[in-house]
């Protein structure tokens, strides 16, 4: 399909721009305006230059600087310029009898296509390998989840057994529902607790797990339970061998039914190294627990 060309006079007529202004635009931004032929009247302009001249006119009317206009033209119309220049070089090579050069270009294109085929094959191979690795990882994740679920079931069963032993006069250990109920403190007639992600309430069990996580090669953690006056007493003893420091925490809790008829585990007393924690300290503790539980 032959290309359509247009004169500068026709550019001015279609865009409503004075001929002198069109020539000024052409001289000022000539490297962004594609053309063919020699100089003077033999110069021809593809019809696509209408959009370029229209854009130049708009930017001038908007008080753009010459540098800003050049940057805009380079961004929007560089592809058109390159295509036009490529067409001119192609036409010149044919007119100069560059058939042998064209054959070389076709040969290089064939090599490129062969390389693309190899690349596609390698990409498919990598995708298959990635898919296999993903399936293997998902399989390992499922196996790990099963192990965790089995351990949790075993732990739950053990706690139930310990809870049953406590009622038979054996080992003292709180029942499962007591450990898993929302842990709260009473403040000004209200019950304050901690709610984490997924609306899961922070429980006494979560509190014990936070304490036990401190255990390491240098820090030992011992916990023990006993039932006293209808309440459960948790005794926590930590020893930091590196710092030569010991800490003893006594937490007293009981089962409570709130005015909204929710069953919760209420902290009645918290003693640290022989000193009862005031209500203000309990509130601070719960704020810290909220930050950790939601972190």
N, C-alpha and C positions, 0 to 999 in steps of 0.2 A: 504494500500500500504506500503510495507516494505521500510525502509530507506536504503540508500546507504552509505557505510562507506569507508574510505580510510586510508592508513598507512602514517606515516611521510615520509617514503622513497618515496612513490608515490607522496606526496606533493612536495618534492624536485625535483623529476624528471619532473613533469608537469610544475613547475614554474621555472626550471633551477636554483635552489638554492642548494648549497652544503648541504649534510645531517647534518654536524656539525652546520651549520648556522640555519637550520630548528629547530634542538634540542635547540639551544640557544634561538631562538624566543619563542619556546614552554615553556622553563623554565622561561624566563624573563616576558612573558605576559600570563602565563598559565590560569589566572582567566578570561581571555577574549576569551579563545579557548575551545569550548565545546568538551566533550569526554564522552565515556561510557566504562564500564568494569573496571577491576582492574588496578593495576599498571603494568608497564613494557610492555611486548609484548601483553598482553591481552587488552591493552587500544585501543579503536577504536575511530576514528574521522569521523564525518559526512562530506560529500563532501563540505558542505558550508564553511568549514575552509579554502578551497583554496583561497576564496576571502579575508579572514582575513589575511592569511600569505602574500598574494600578496600586501595588503594594508600596512602591517608592513614593507615589503621589500622596497616599494616605499618611505615611510616616513623616513626610515633609509638612503636611498640614497639621500633624500632631506635635510639631516642633522637635522632632528627633534630630540628634546630631548626626553628622556624616559617618562618624565611627559606629554609632549605634545602628544606623541603616545598613552599613556594610556587614556588621555582625549578623543582623537579621537575615540579610540576603544570603550570606554564607551558610547559615543554618537551614534555610528553607529551600534554596534553589541550587545548592551545590550539586545535587544528584542530576538535575536537568542539564547543568553545564557539562558535567562529566559524560553524560550520555551523548550530548551533542558533539563533544570533542572526540569521543570514541567513534561515532558515526563518521566524522570527518576523516579520522585516521584510517578507518576501514575503506572508505571510498577512495582515499589517496593510494592505499596499498593496492587496490584493484586496478586503478588507473595506471599505476606504475608497473603493472604486470607482476604483482607480488603473489603469484599463485603458489610458489614454493613456500613462501612464508606462511600462507594460509594453511598449507598442508602441515607445516610444523605446528601451527596453533591447534589444528584438529588432533594431531598426535598427542600434544600435551593435554588436550581436553580428555582424550581417551585414557591417558594415564591417571588423570584426576578422578575420572569415573571409576577406574579400577581401584584406586585408593579408597574412594568413598565406599565401595562394596566391601573392602577389607575392614574399614572402620565400622560399618554397620554390623558386620559379622562379629567383630570384637565387642561392640556395644551389647549385642544380643547375649553374647557369652557372659559379659559382666552382669547383665540384668538377671540372667539365670542363676549366677553365683550369689548375687545379692538376695534373690528370692529364697534360695536354699538356706542362706545364713539367717534370714528373717524367720523362716519356718523353724529352724533349729533353736533360735533364741526364744520364740514363742513356746516351743515345746519345753524348753528348760524352765521358762517362767511358770508354765502350768504345773510342772513337776514340783517346783519350789513352793508354789501356792498350796499344792496338795500336802506337802510335808508340813507347812505352817498350819494348815487346817487340822491335820491329824494331831499335831502337838497341842493346839488349842483345845481340841476335844479331849485329849488325854489330861490336860491340865484341869479342864472343867470337871471331868470325872473324878480326878484326885481331890479337888476342892469339895465336891459333894460328899466324897467318902470322909474327908476330914471333918466336914460339917456334921455328918452323921455321928462320927466318933465323939464329937464334942457333946452332943446330947446324951450320949451313953456314958459320960464321965471320962472320956478319953482326952485326946488332944483338943485344946481350945482353938477354934478357927471360925471366923464369921461365915454365915451362909452366903451363897452366891448372890442372891438378890440384894443383900446388904452391901456387898462390895461393888455391885454394878449400878446401884441407885445413884442419882445425882448427888454430888457432895455439896453441901451448903453451909452457910453460917447465918445466924440470926442477928439482924441489925435493925434497931428501931422498929421492931415488930414485923420486919420483912425478912424473907429468906433469899439470900443472895447466893447464886451459883455461877458456874462458868459453862458457857456453851461454845463448842468448837465448830469446826467445819462440818457440813452435812448435818447440822443441828444435833450433834452428839453431845450429851452432857458429860462434863468432867466428873469422874467418879472416884471413890476411895481407892479402887483398884488402880486407876490411872495415877493417883498420887503415890501409891506404893511403888509403881513401876518407875516413876521419875526418881524416887529415892534410890532404888536399886541400880539405876543406870550409872550412878556415881561410882559404883564398885569398879576397881581396877587393880593393877599389880601393887599399887602403893596405897590404895584406899579400900578398906574392908567395910562391909555393911552387914549388920545383923538385925533381923526383925523378929518380933515375937508378939503373940496375941494372948489376951486373957479376958474372960468375961467377968464383969464386976458390977453388981447392983443394976442389972438389966442393961448395962452399957458395955461397949467393946473398947478395950484399951490396947492401943498399938504402941509398942516400945521399939524405938529405932536407935541403934548404937552404931556410930561411924568412927573409924579410926584412920587418920592420915599418917602413915608411917614416915613419909617424906618430911612433913611439917611437924611431926610429933604432937599432933592435936587430936583430941577426942571430942565427940559431941553426942549428947543423949537427948533424944526427943521423945516426948510422951504425948500421944494424941488420944483423946477420949471422944467417942462418937456414939450416937444412938439413932435408932430408927424413929422417924418423925413423919406424921401425916399433916400436910399444910392445910390451911383453910380451903384451898382449892381441891382438896382431897388427893393431892399428889404425895406419893411415898418417896421420901428422901432420906439421905444419911446426913445427919447434922453434927457438925463439930461442936462439942460442948466445951472442950478445954484443950489448949495446946501449951505444953510446957517444954521449954528449951533450956537444958542444963540447969534445971531446978527453978527456973523463973517462968511464971505464967505469962503467956503473950497477951497483951491488951487487945481490945477490939480493933483499935487503929492498926495494929500490926497485922491482925488477921485480914483486914480489908486490903492492906498493902500486899499481903501474900496472895490474895485472890486476884488482884490486878496483875501480878507477875505470872500467876498460873494462866490467866487469860492470854497473855502475850505468848507464853510458851506453847500453850495448847493450840493456838491458832497460827503458830509460826510454820 
